[in-house]
Amino acid sequence: MIFPRIFIEKNLENHPAVLKILQKLPGREIRYIDSYTDVFGKVYKPFSHRKKNIDLFLAQKKGSLVREAPPAYGISGAPHYYFIHTYNCVFECQYCYLQGYFHSPDMVVFVNHEEILEEMQNTLAQHSGDVWFHAGEFSDSLALSHILDDWPVFWDFFRGNPRARLELRTKSANIRALKQLEPLPNVTVSFSLSAERTAAQFEKKSSPVRARLRAMGILSRLGFRIGIHLDPIIYTPSVLQDYEWLAERMREEAGINSIDYISIGAIRFNSDLAHKIEKNYPGTRLLLTDYVRSVDGKLRYARPKRMFLLQSVEEILLRSGFPSHRIYICMESDDLVYSEKE
Amino acid sequence: MQLLHFVHRAEAEFFLPRAEPLEFPLPGAYTIPGGILIISGEGALPSLSYVSAMLGAYPQIDTVIHYGLAARLAPLPHGVVSVRTLYQANGSEPDFHSITTSDAQAREDLLSVARRLLDPEQSTQFSHFAGMLDREAYGAAFAAHLFRQKVFIYKIPVDSVENGKVCTDIRNLSSTYSQMYLEHYEANHQNAKKEETAEIELPEGFYFTVHQKHLYKKYLQYAEIDSADPELLDFVRQGIKHPKKRTARLLEILRKENNPIEARAEELLDELFAPYRHKGVDIKLPDAMETNSIRLSLDISRFPSMKEAAETIASFPREQAVRIMNGSFSKL
């Protein structure tokens, strides 16, 4: 059973979002607490506890609700922010920075959407042009959307604020909730895609790549804007053939024109995450290959290898007909990415 | 060697017929087949002290096994339950740090508290974190963790320890519990075979340092093979006499096989630099080729004139080298 225990902050007992979620998760043990921080992250709960079951916390997010995104986060030229509506994810991607990030694998869902939207409105007012808001920094945007039912309220905001752009990032094929909503020109649903065998090996519990591609196709045909993240690219002997296959399927499913952008990035992580991966997935192939410490301190493939992969995948996309202005390289130093193009 | 830890003598009852008193400054220590048994008495400090003392005195102990009772805070299976993660609370709130046992299959958690818990509200609060409560297991696990030894914590959850009557019932049942511990121990730990560590076979005629052994194993695992190709080993053996140099060469070949893109870049750079190296130019690439900084040094006296030395430097194909370092080569 997913979420055998649900912890609810006492002041949210009758919150409509909470009642809606409880209706969709019947038969759970409900516990009322003063604040989610009294339990969540209070003790170091190892990531391995995911093997049994994780708890769900329904809470109110306090403090900063909308934060500036790190550099090279999205398409350049517009300010990028991410907003926090959930902590942790139900998927198990071996390279994910969320493993152990919150000292607990339990999931927290923040239901004070109105306050998040208010902060988005304030952020939007600080800029004159388009402003991007990304969901999915600390969780998958769609994995539980049929239970959380959290997007309709955001839709109202984005419908009324065409300058605000929303990105929902996902590795899920769960589009049940989205299909109930109208496509908006300023909302992009972005799918993270990997080579099929890489996903099967390193992205446990997430939707199979073919299912994600099908979901992407359905949304595209319904008129949704689509984004794609080919990130992280992980080297295998067949990596280029695998991405050729993937590019073709992307073109077939979504078509060239409904895809707003494609980001590409090679696998990278910091030393702390490397230790966590080693601990959580002993013997994983992910750590059997060689990494170097890059100029930003992150562990990456050696520069010739990762830049070769990025350029090769970019070439594959161009050959498949995706225009170059919609492709960007994620989280690489501009000096390296653009020295070739200049 | 195993160290069995009990809190009360009655709990160890079924183990004692096979135990012999151990000459040791602390009372309650026995030798048993395959290890040592200790009875520490109640509380976190005796538990921590006894287990630490034994681990310090007997470095051959590699596994700590604790058996005891726990108060049930949540629905749990009956019988002996293996603990997954241990927390501890000295006051009303649990500490952040936790210890996870060596039993990867364990599914239940336990919180060790400093004092016997009599407040139901507090017990509800603690049940957010763990389904069982005791006073000693964290101390034993902490000592094992400190000495970097394996630890297994087994508990029989009892309904409640909040009132005296239940405590009396538990005392009356201690013999039954002891028998359950023994049965569990015999089934799970007695004559337990040592975990076989997958040791790789090192090829003859090579000398590996610990680091090189680790690398060799990693390269083989990545290539999903059990050993290097015998033909490759023969090739290296025949070409190089010195075992240390053979190992270095073998590892270099395996590294390149596992990293064909990097290998290609290195090969292209070698080709590009060959004429300059031939002239005595020393070329130093940046660490991991992460920046574009390439250092050249040369001995001017090896050139017929300063002009020729300057021309050699001026003709150095820096841009081509940077392109290669930047992955701009098409064919693998």
Interface residues (C-beta under 8 A of the other chain):
Chain A: F7 R31 I33 D38 V39 K42 V43 Y44 K45 P46 S48 H49 K51 K52 H103 Y235 P237 G283 R285 L288 T289 D290 V292 R293 S294 V295 A302 R303 P304 K305 R306 M307 F308 L309 L310 Q311 D335 L336 S339 E340
Chain B: R84 T85 Y87 E93 P94 D95 F96 H97 S98 T100 A104 R107 H128 F129 K218 Q221 Y222 R255 N258 N259 P260 I261 E262 R264 A265 D287 A288 M289 E290 T291 N292 V322 R323 I324 M325 N326 G327 S328 F329
